[in-house]
């Protein structure tokens, strides 16, 4: 690490602390040449590999933008969207890889969005999975019903599916 004051090519770490959310490390350093102190912040970057091969940094703002479009007109708050974006980023970072294909970002969005709002989920899934017919929607609705039945208490399953 170069000293920002005298450009000496080395520095000594005096103190290290992780940030509040644990995504960065703040290091206090001292230059052995001039004796001045300075701080650095280290973060782990998460890269997204697009279908075209272009690599760009993960952007929580892009996740929010896409999900916000799907949630337009739905009773979903900005706090809900921010929490969803955080869950997506946490899930991607938990994979332990530095570069994630863009398709995995979409898959990481679908689960939390389904739990948040089923209509927004269908909107997002229809674009993400490139629905082309009514059958595609019907198939996804069947999957939603099955998911809801799996989460429902035993006596409520018939009411959800509409069967007696």
N, C-alpha and C positions, 0 to 999 in steps of 0.2 A: 504494500500500500504506500503510494507516494505521499509525502507530506505536502499539504496544500499551501504551506507558507514558504518553505525553502526547496521544495521538490526533491528532497532526499528520498532515496528509493526504499527505505525501510521505516517501520514504525513498530512500537511495542504496545501490545494490548494491556491496558490498565484494568479495565472493568468490562464485563459483558452482562447484558440483561435482555431477556426476551420481552417483546412488546405485550400489551394487554391481551390481545387475541392470539398470541403465540405464532403469528405468521412472519415475524421479523425479529432480528437480533440487533440491538443497539450496542455498539462497542465504543468505549472511550479509549483513545490512543494517544501516545506521546512520541514525538520525534526525537530520536537520540542525538541528532545533529544540532537542532535549534532549541529543543526542549519544550516547544509549544505543544499544546494539547488540542485535539479535535475529535469529533464523533463521526462514526460511520454507521450506516444501517444496512444490514444484509437481509435480503428477501429471496425466497425460492420462487423462481418464475415457473408458471404453467403455460405451456405453449399449445396452441390448437393447430392441427394440420388439416387444412382445407382439402376438398376433393381434388382441386387443381394442383395440389402439392405445395401451395404457399403456406408458410408457417407464420402465425401471428400470436401475440400474447393473448391469454384468456382475458375476456372482458365481461365482468359482471353486468356492465351497462348494456351490452348486447343481449345478454340473457333477459334482462329486464325489459328491453325494447320488444323482443319477440313475444314474450309472455304477456306483456301489457296489451299488445294487439289482440291476442286470443281472449283476454279478459275484458275487452272493451264492452261496456254496458252490463257487466256482471258485478255482483256485490262483493268485490275483492278490493281490499284496501292496499295502499302503498306499503304498509308495514308487512302485509301478507306476501306481497311480491318481493320485498327485500329479504324476507326470511326464506322464501323459495330460492332466490338467487344464491343466498348463503349456503343453503342445503346442497344445491347443485355444485357449487365450488368445493365444498367440503367432500362431497362424494367423489369428485374427480381427483382431488388431491389425495384422497385415501387410497386410490389405485397405486400410488407410489411411482408413477411414471411422469417424466417431465414433459412429454409430448403426447397429446391425446387427439385422436381423430375427431373431426367435427361431428361425425355420426354419433359418437359416444356422448357428446355434449347434449345432443337432442334426446338421446335415450335417458340421460340423467335428469332431464327436465320433465319427461313424461310422468314418472312416478309421483313426484311431489305435486305436480299440477293436477293429476287425477284425484289426489287426496284433497286438494284445495277447492277445485270446482270442475265438475264433470263436463259441463257445456264448454268451458274454456279448454279442457283437455281434448274434447272431440274436435274443436276448431284447430288447435295446435297439431294434433295427430293427423288431421286431414291434409294439412299442408306438409308436415314433416314426412309423412309416409306416402304422400302423393296419391290420395284417394282419387279414383276415377269414376266410381259408380256408386249407386245406392247400396249395392251389396257390400262395398267396402265399409260404409257407415254402419250397416246392419251388423256386420261381423264385429266391428269395434264395440258397438253397443252391447252385443252378446258377451264380449269379454268384460266390459264394465259391469254388467249384471252379475256375472260369475264372480268377479272380484268383490262386489258388494255383498253377495251371498256368503262368501267365505269369511267376511268380516262381521256379518250380522249374527246376533244371538240366535240360537236354534229355533225359537218360536216365530221369528220375524222373517224367515227365508221365504215362505209362501207368499207373504204380503208384498215383498219386494219384487218377486218375479211375476206376480199377478196370477199365480196358480193356486188352486185350493187343495 
